[in-house]
Every structure is written in structure tokens, then in C-alpha cells.
């Protein structure tokens, strides 16, 4: 069920509340899950009803991800105070059963319950390129909290699975994955900050590929911010191919802590 739906000759729009992000911000957060327009002028009249709904329901943030060629829709968003945040790419790797994996000393296995806090600690520190950390109207600490909670709450989930990469018995990174038929989707991928810069990224990613190969999967798919150049280069080195990109937009309401956000961001960037 969507929280808001509108369908007319000029505009199709549906929004769903995001409970986990709403909990982090303490106010409603939504995600546009369907958005199609064929005329900006007539769509704007319909969009005004959506703007009214946002205000009446006290939403603090709405996000939208669009295919890269949806320029009419992106123009309509920008006319209504949505801001472009990032371009995301979708690296994919096919036929992993045909890959030859070199020998390595890394191990991949499921995360144990006692290890979940440690994985959460890695998640809180390992990310910095994606939308919650780079949006100038959001406190980057919200991104830290978001990824910590995402990793910790995924333990025991029926769809998402936490995997750890270990070296000599020490956890050096984790992947949060979802299995779909012959496909593995990587939701989160991270090497712990204290293990970065030691040439381990390639080995960790190859170890994960080998793990999925042993399980009988054929394909891997993931999503990554276009600004994350180091990992983009890693995927190129691993012979991933890239599906068409998407654009991400945010609408963020002025909130009481807005001044604190700017201050915290400046302090963090020093």
C-alpha cells in the first residue's frame, strides 16, 4: 500500500513512507516509487496536490530515483524544490560459474549473533560517498546511524543476509546480500576503515564472488554512487559491466536542527 497515489492523464505519482528512515529523523520520510509525467505545465497542477499532502502530513524528507533519461520528470522535481544529489550506477557480473578464482587466505561465512555489534560499528564508519552523507541539508551523522541500523537490523532477516570476510580470524569487512533465483544482489559492501589502503578490496570482493560461485549462483548485481571512484575502478578491474545509471533527488524540509546540520558538516569536513 502506498501512502499517496495520484493518477491522471498528465501525471502518475505514488509515494511510500520509509519507516526505518522515519525512525532515524524522528519525522515522516517518504520515497517516490512511481513517477511519470508527459507535460510539465499540466503536471504541475497535479503536483501541487502532492506538495499540499507533504505539508499536511508533516513529511521532512522525500527521495526519488529516476532513470537517467527521465529529464521531463527531473525538471518537474527541480521546479518543486527537489535537488539532484547523485547519479548511481549498477555494476553487474554474469556467468560467475565460468570464472577462475585464484587461491587466497580470506574466509567468507555468515555473521554470528555476537558479531552483529562489530558489523554495525564497521557500517557506521565505512560509508561516506552516498546520498545521506553528501546531502548538504542532512547531518552526515544521520548516515552513520542509518547504515549501522541497516546492518544490525538485517541480522536474522528472511531476505537479507550478513556475510563477513575474515583474515587470520579477524573480521575485515562485510557484505549484506539478497538472493533472487540465480542472482545475488549486494545491498551493502564494506571493508573496515582500519583495513583499508592495504590492497584488500580486490581480495575481499573476489572472495565474495567465489562464495557465491560455490553456492551455485550465476549473476551479481549492486548499486553504487558515481562519485565513489575507488570502488568504480575496483568493479572495472573485476570485469563488471554497468547498467544504465539513475538520478537521485531529495526534497528536505527546513527542520529545527538545520543550523546544527550546517555546523556539524563544516566541522566534519575540516
SULJORA-V53798 format. One record per residue. RES is the residue in one letter. D_CENTER is the distance of its C-alpha to the mean C-alpha in Angstrom with 2 decimals. Layout:
res: (RES:RES)
d_center: (D_CENTER:D_CENTER)
This chain:
res: (X:X:X:X:X:X:X:X:X:X:X:X:X:X:X:X:X:X:X:X:X:X:X:X:X:X:X:X:X:X:X:X:X:X:X:X:X:X:X:X:X:X:X:X:X:X:X:X:X:X:X:X:X:X:X:X:X:X:X:X:X:X:X:X:X:X:X:X:X:X:X:X:X:X:X:X:X:X:X:X:X:X:X:X:X:X:X:X:X:X:X:X:X:X:X:X:X:X:X:X:X:X:X:X:X:X:X:X:X:X:X:X:X:X:X:X:X:X:X:X:X:X:X:X:X:X:X:X:X:X:X:X:X:X:X:X:X:X:X:X:X:X:X:X:X:X:X:X:X:X:X:X:X:X:X:X:X:X:X:X:X:X:X:X:X:X:X:X:X:X:X:X:X:X:X:X:X:X:X:X:X:X:X:X:X:X:X:X:X:X:X:X:X:X:X:X:X:X:X:X:X:X:X:X:X:X:X:X:X:X:X:X:X:X:X:X:X:X:X:X:X:X:X:X:X:X:X:X:X:X:X:X:X:X:X:X:X:X:X:X:X:X:X:X:X:X:X:X:X:X:X:X:X:X:X:X:X:X:X:X:X:X:X:X:X:X:X:X:X:X)
d_center: (22.09:20.65:21.62:22.74:24.02:26.16:27.80:30.53:32.02:29.93:26.60:24.38:21.75:20.00:17.83:16.56:16.36:13.29:15.34:13.15:12.12:15.77:17.06:15.47:16.89:19.97:20.10:18.72:15.25:14.74:12.68:14.80:14.79:17.85:19.31:22.32:25.12:28.32:30.00:28.80:32.07:32.37:28.66:28.87:31.46:29.21:26.21:28.49:28.58:24.83:25.18:27.95:25.98:23.19:25.98:28.00:25.22:24.18:20.52:19.04:15.81:14.78:11.75:12.23:10.87:14.00:15.46:16.77:20.33:20.09:21.97:24.10:21.29:19.55:23.03:23.47:20.32:21.51:24.94:23.61:21.98:18.38:17.21:15.35:12.50:11.06:11.52:9.04:10.92:11.15:13.33:15.62:18.64:21.57:24.78:23.75:26.99:28.89:27.32:29.53:27.90:29.91:31.06:29.10:29.43:25.93:25.48:22.56:22.89:21.43:20.75:23.74:23.83:25.45:22.66:19.82:20.51:20.47:17.07:15.83:17.61:15.95:12.40:13.78:15.08:13.15:10.21:11.24:10.10:6.89:7.78:8.92:11.03:12.51:13.44:17.17:17.71:15.51:16.74:14.49:15.72:13.71:10.53:12.64:13.64:10.34:9.21:12.88:13.26:10.41:12.07:15.50:15.34:14.25:17.64:20.07:17.71:19.33:16.39:14.02:15.83:15.72:17.46:19.01:20.56:23.90:26.54:30.01:28.77:26.17:22.44:20.86:17.29:15.20:12.96:11.41:12.52:13.72:17.05:18.02:21.63:21.92:18.21:15.76:12.03:10.12:6.99:7.47:10.31:12.45:16.07:17.69:18.63:22.30:22.10:20.44:22.86:25.04:24.14:22.38:19.08:20.85:22.71:19.83:17.97:21.40:22.16:19.11:20.21:23.69:22.69:21.21:24.30:26.57:25.01:25.92:22.67:22.90:19.48:16.01:12.93:9.42:6.95:7.32:8.26:11.97:13.09:12.33:15.79:16.78:14.25:14.92:18.51:17.96:16.67:19.68:21.94:20.84:21.79:18.50:18.75:16.36:16.01:16.31:13.64:12.14:12.44:10.44:12.97:13.52:16.78:17.61:21.04:23.34:23.31:25.97:23.95:23.13:25.81:24.53:21.07:22.78:24.98:22.35:20.35:23.65:24.63:21.42:21.78:25.39)
